[in-house]
Amino acid sequence: MEFNSDILFYAFRYALGRKTYAVSDVVNCLEENWSELNYKDKTIIQKEIQEAIKEGNAGMDMDIVQWQKILNLKKIK
């Protein structure tokens, strides 16, 4: 199956704030495909994660640890 950045973005939006194993799965997929995402999507994803953490809407502590992995990724164009 061909990589589809839209599907990954939808999965991210679904998982952010959830308290489920989906967070780990989506974070792993984001890490594996980070270089395939465009700069705009990377920026939006990291911004939304930062906002969710700040507002207390990023899930449980273990979910926040997962999301932090994405915040540590570089946004190379």
N, C-alpha and C positions, 0 to 999 in steps of 0.2 A: 504494500500500500504506500502510496506517495505521501510525503510529509505535507500536512495541511496546517499552516500557522493559525488559521481562523479557529479550527477545532481546538487547538491547544489553548488559545486565548479564551474560548468559551469554557473550557475545563477549568482554567485558572479562576475565572469569574465565579464558577460554581463552587469551587473548593475554598476560596478565601472566606474565612469566617466560620467554616463548618468545623464540627468536632467529629471527624471521621478519618478513616485510613485514606480516604481520597486525597487528603492534603499531602501525605507522603508520596503517593503515586504521581500527583501533578507536579510536585516539586522535583521529583526525579526526572520526569519527562521534560520539564523546563530546563533543568541542568543539562540534560543530554542534547537538547535541541536549541540551546540559547543562541548559538552562532547562526542558526537558520532564521531567527526572528529579526524583523527590521528594527531600527533604532527607535522609532516611534512606539512600537509595541513594548519594547524593553523598558522605555521610559514610563509608560503608563502602568505597566505591571509593577515596577518598583515603587512608583508614587502611590499606587493604591495599597500596596503592602504596608508602606510607611504610615499612611493614613489609618489603615485598619488597626495597626499595632498601637498607634498614638491614641485612638479612640476606644481601645479595648475590644475591638471587634474582629480580631484575627484568630480567634479560637482559643484553645487551651494553651498552657505554657509549652507543651511539647509541639504544638502546631507552630507557635511563634519561633521556636528553634528551627523548624523546617523552613519557614518563610525567610528567616535571616540568611539562609544559604543563598537565596535569590538576590537579596539586597547586596550581598558580597560579590556578585558577578559584575563584570565590566560591561559597559554599553558601547562597544566598539562599533562604529558605523560600517 
